[in-house]
Each structure stands twice: as C-alpha cells, then as structure tokens.
C-alpha cells in the first residue's frame, strides 16, 4: 500500500514546504507536531511535518507536488475521530484544515450554507440557528469536531432517527485531488441527479479520495420547540418493548436512546439519578420536536405509547430548559464508565434495529465470558449501539481479554447482519477487521475507485478498505 | 464509447440466450420487443433481444457472457423513466427485471425490507402500510414505476421536502457486475460507515454500473394522520412569500407544491376549480403529517404562517379523504397542460430554493421570447420545478422553438447555480447537455469509476456522463 511512496522527507522536500507554507504555516518541531498526530482513538504517530493551508491555492500546489514526489498526506481538522482515521500511522505530512474555518455563506431562502472544512460543528449550528435554520447532525463530539471531519467520517449522532446522518445534509463537496485537480461534486440544490453521486462518495471516505476545500450543506427550518421523556424499566426487554410501542404509534422521534443496566449503575455512581436504583435495568430517553403548541400533546402520546410496556417511572421535559437535565444523565454515561476501568475500547457497532435486544444480551454475555466490563448504550432508534469495554491497560491479561471481547462483539454483530461501525468509521483501530465484513469483490471495487482519485496512493495511506 | 462492442447479435449469441432464457424468458419478436424499447420520454429504439431473468443466477451467467462477448445490455423494469435512460438507443439486449418482482421480506422491527428490483413502488407502499410502516419516496409514476427503476434514477417526488428522495431509503444494493461479479453494497443497518459508500453510488447510476438483484430499503413508522392546505395568490411572489412564511415558522411540511398562472389556467379548463379564476396567479399546496390529535393545530399554524402573504382564499383538508380533492387538482396539471399543445418537453430542473421566483419568472419570459407555452409547477419546497414546454411536433417551426426554449431554460437554470435534473436523470434526452453542467474533471472521475465497474462498457452504453 505504501510501496511507491517515500519513507521520509528530504531537505529538498522541506524547502518546498517552507516556500509554500511560510511562517507558522509549516510546523516541524516535534513538540508542536505531536498534537497533530493523535486523535480521540488515543492512538498517535508523529507526523513528518504539519502544514496549515489558508486556502485552496496552497492545497492545489501541495497536491501537485505530493503526487509527483510520492509524499503521503493525511488530511485532518479537529482530530476528534474515534478510530484513528486522522492519525498518520503509516507516515506522511499532516494537512491541518484548522485555518480554513470560514463560514462563507448562510442562506435562509436556499436553506443552504457554504463552509470551509475547519468550521466547528456546534459553532456552525449556533450561527445558523440565529437565522432560524437547523443543521441536524449531532455527533457526540459536536462542540469540538469540524464539519470537514464530520463529512469525512459521515458522522452520525442522536438525531439520526428522524433526521438522518451527515450524508443527508451534504449537497456539495469541492475537493482537491492528487495532482491538483479540483472536483466540484453536487451543488447547491436540494435535488440533483446529474452524474454519479460523487458527493456521497466523498462523504465517509475518510480523507482517502481528496482534500475538501468547501462543503455545501443542507439546512432545515428550525423546529419551534421540543420535548423529552425519560423512562426507566425493570428489564432491557421492557425498554425495547417501550421503544416498539412508540414506533407502532406512528411516532418518529428525533432521538431514541437507551442505557443498559451497567450504564445506569455507572451513572448512579457519579450523580443523583431519578430512577429507582435497585430495580432499574434499562433507561429509555426520547426526544420529539415540532410546533410549540403541539408539544404537550406529543408528550401525552409518548406516555400513552410507553404505558403498556410498564415503565417503573417516567419523567417529562417540555422545552430545552426542562429537557437538559434528562439529556445530561444520558451524556454522563461516557465519563461515568471510567468507574469500571481506566481504559476503554469504544465500539460503535450497528445491527438491524429489531436485533438490538439479542445483540445487547449477547454483548453482555460476552463481557461475562471474558470477565470484562461491557457497557451498552446509545442510539436505539437506529440500532447503533455503543459497546464500551473498560479495562486496565497496565494489566496485560486484562488488555488481552478486552481485545478478545471486542473481537467477539464484532463476530456477534456480523452474525446478526450488522456492521462494525455505525458512525466512527474504521480508521486504524478497525482496519484489521474490515475484511470480516466486506467481501473480496466489494474491496476490489473500492480499491479501484480509490485508484481513480488517487492513483499513487498518497492520501491517508493505510486507511482504505482493501 | 461503443468502440469495442459488437454491433449486432450473431446466431451463436442467440443460441446462447435461448439456452440461458428458455421459453418466454427470451423475446426476439419485434412486435413483442417494441414495448421494451420505449419509456415515458416517448423515445424508443428496437432492442436486439429482450431477456427476462427469473433470478440472480441467470443474471450472473448473462453478465459473464456479455462481458466476454462485448454485448451491450440495457437493464430495465417498468420503463416509466422520463429521460430515456432505459431506451436502448445505442443498441443492445434489454434485460427486463419484471419477473424479479418478489418482496422478500418486510420487517416491522428492523424497519427494513428486502425486495427484488421489479416490485411496483405503490404496491410495495401499500404492503408495508399494512404493517404500519411507511416508505416515503413518491415519484409521480409511483403506481407504475418499480423500486429498481426508482433506485437506478434516485427518484424524487413531492414528499422529498420532509423525507428526502429515494437515496435516503436505500440501505443496501446487491448487484451483478460485468463478468458476473456479485457486489453487496451496504446492508440492513440504518447506520453504516464501513467502506466507501457504494450503496449511494449505485443509486442514480442509471444501470451503468451493475444489474440490481436485491434492494434493502429503509422504512419509517407510518404517520398517524396528515392534513393539507391549498391557498391561491394574486402573484407568484406572494405565493413564494407564503412558502417562506411557513418555513420561517419552523414548519417542515411533508410536501410544498406550487402551480404557476398557466398551470392554474390549464387546470381550470378541465375541472371546476375552487380558486377565483380571474385573480389567481399562483397556487400553493402544502401537506403536513403527524399525530391525529395535533393535526388541527398544525392546520391553524399553517394558516397563521400563510396569512401575512395575503392569500386570496385558502382551503383545508384534514385526513386523506378531505385532502384528496386538493391533491387531485395539483395532479391534474400534467394532463391539463396538453390543452396548450399536443406535444411536451417535460423538464425537471432544480435551482437553489431561494432562486425559484427568479427562475420561474425567467422561464416564463423565455416562453414568451420563443412564443411557446411554458407551464411551471412542482416541488417548490426543494426548488425542483417542472418546466413543461407544450408544442405541436408536426409543426417543424414550433418543434425547433421548443428545443431552443428548453436550451434557454437550461442556461438560465445553470446561471442560477441549478441543476439540469432534479429527479428524472439525464438518460438520452439530457445526455447532450451534461457537459454544460459537469466539468472535465468531474466527468473524468465518473468515467474512471464506470471503468472500475464495467471496463468493457457493456452496461447501458451512451447513458454515462463522460
């Protein structure tokens, strides 16, 4: 995969980079570079150099040069990825998009915005909200992550049940390909079927096909209000019956999250919880949104839909202020989990929605089998379960069991018709397992497509699927 | 583009086909074949032969053989396409998927279904509705068109405003590639980010990348109820102000359609209309859906949002029975238009949503310039306007003006940042104009991708984008 690429930068290479990226545009000091070599997967590798382009012209020149010189490049923005997709594990120059962070345009009539890749997602959401517009994708990293990274990974989030994932909000991608070719995929219209769908091909391609310079995003009208219900159940199966009841009533919630017994317990260790600690085995959190005057009725509908599944207790929140404490409990699961172990393997498998009970039961059994703490929670509404395996990396036996546990989780997921990643991507942490899921023909086609965009393999080498 | 392909079938070819498709599986009688050579674009070409596979095994053998023999194949189901995408205009064997029309699975817990490509969309919708499930895409051809064709063209429809287009409901595609390679793209999970997004690459690829044998589709819970508002306005600009008012109120309607002055007039020629005929210059039709008990409140919200734009009159429908007469008026625009001319060029351009007024004003001016009847209507909610140019093909002068008018419509659309096709695809009718929209780099990448799937160019030749 890196056969024809250089294995280090020469003095001539560095001189070229100094010329193209004057001043602080080029970083070569190891102490300053280290942060550009890590991401939220806790993996890291030292970049050969870091460049910080201010605009597309520099990226075009960089990609012409790097392609001719066979120098690997690893595009990156905020480094909040969970699978090491932005880690230069196989060497190369990190191309930081943090200086390309302008919102170029927000149009309340087009319901579209144009942004550079380094814009922080939450800041963008807050900005469009001022225009009474709504950008739905909400990965957990939203306050730190960038729109470029979100598109590169096709980031998901809680609101996917009703609104879909990042893919559904990318109208156009402008990218520079190796050799400096500029490609404009898609456009600014909400519907567009001229040509092959390059826009979605770029989405989730993890920086392997091109370096994004502009994204055109779809916006929606901002819902007037929202409401939340949190219900506790004596078993996971009752919780899932509750979820089924909601769907059967014809309700498409904005978000539908669950916490398993261990997750509930972990949260109760760091915060006063409103549910009965001794009998609660699962918690369901639901959000709906819409017009202000219909929210009370929507809450009653939710409550009626949940009643037959016998919740132990049920809490309602009408409007953001009342909802926030309920969602805060859900969000605490991530930090709370560290009460079970100082290190974590955070997986994000997804199964066909109806298989969630079977999957979570199985994941918990796998945890017992390997004597490892397995906490399951997440996006019940779309079958995307976060399986966190807690352990102590200093104990080699625990570490080995954690990896075995993870692999058993992957095998069960695939046996249920699931996928190894619902939203994190495969990066380097799941790279070795991609062939468990994708067959030879699929991988050959993906390698062929990669070759069309990047014939010399300079973009994010080692992060492919072949 | 067809350089290395055969230009006719040999007796040996026909013997092979007779063996692989016994009995009525092979059609060679010109009278019987003619219908397989036309589609709703009113273009047609005689197939060299028509084959009707009953299952994937036959398709695998066919694609092995055709690739080796360089025989072009044109996949097809119901032939309801509007741009000639399924017309074998450059020769070849038509592969009819009509015998592959089984619904393999509908799962109310997975919110997923598996179907063969020949299933009729409306029949599928009715079937899943029995399980209180909802398949939102609703192209106008829904009663006749197939799911395979809908995926091949990424069909749109009225409900795209809230629910998106076919693309958003394709979870997985199983396809046979030239040479007989089977590719499984995506899967059955609602979230999936393992590998490049081949699923969406197949969606809208117009039969140029593979022959679909199975589609996995995403379903939603069936909304409990719906409601409709129809409002008439004294000008197109007031109508668009009304639409803006709805969005500004935070309402995301299921559908938001408009009719321009000529469309309103044409409908009034074949049906009693409820709006004042002398003052109405535009009509807006809106649908919302949700819980039964909140629909009355949603109607009031819509009415309040529309009031400032000064509608001449406003009609409400609560629930399908009351709504149907209002939607019937909207649907009549297509047949009614033929009062203006016996032949039609039916375009489906889309512009950035806020540019709709400028676009429609411009299209109408173009109509006057070329002394041609131009009727504009359609999907205001996503900026996808149907521009129907009516003329008499028997009059060469009228026919020439109609083409010039169409080309002026295309030029204006592109100058406004729009796309030549929002939902019909380019097929053969828009093929010659693709390079007006897509640049050299985009077309080169698309040609490269095509080459990965179909190196000998046997699939639907001449329908590409290069």
Interface residues (C-beta under 8 A of the other chain):
Chain A: X107 X108 X109 X110 X111 X112 X132 X153 X154 X156 X160 X164 X165 X167 X168 X177 X181 X182 X183 X184 X185 X187 X188 X189 X190 X191 X192 X193 X194 X195 X196 X197 X198 X200 X201 X203 X204 X205 X209 X220 X221 X222 X223 X224 X244 X247 X248 X249 X250 X251 X252 X290 X291 X293 X294 X297 X298 X301 X350 X351 X352 X353 X354 X355 X379 X382 X383 X384 X417 X418 X419 X420 X421 X422 X423 X424 X425 X426 X430 X434 X437 X438 X439 X441 X442 X443 X445 X446 X448 X449 X450 X451 X452 X453 X465
Chain B: X107 X108 X109 X110 X111 X112 X132 X153 X154 X156 X160 X164 X165 X167 X168 X177 X181 X182 X183 X184 X185 X187 X188 X189 X190 X191 X192 X193 X194 X195 X196 X197 X198 X200 X201 X203 X204 X205 X209 X220 X221 X222 X223 X224 X244 X247 X248 X249 X250 X251 X252 X290 X291 X293 X294 X297 X298 X301 X350 X351 X352 X353 X354 X355 X379 X382 X383 X384 X417 X418 X419 X420 X421 X422 X423 X424 X425 X426 X430 X434 X437 X438 X439 X441 X442 X443 X445 X446 X448 X449 X450 X451 X452 X453 X465
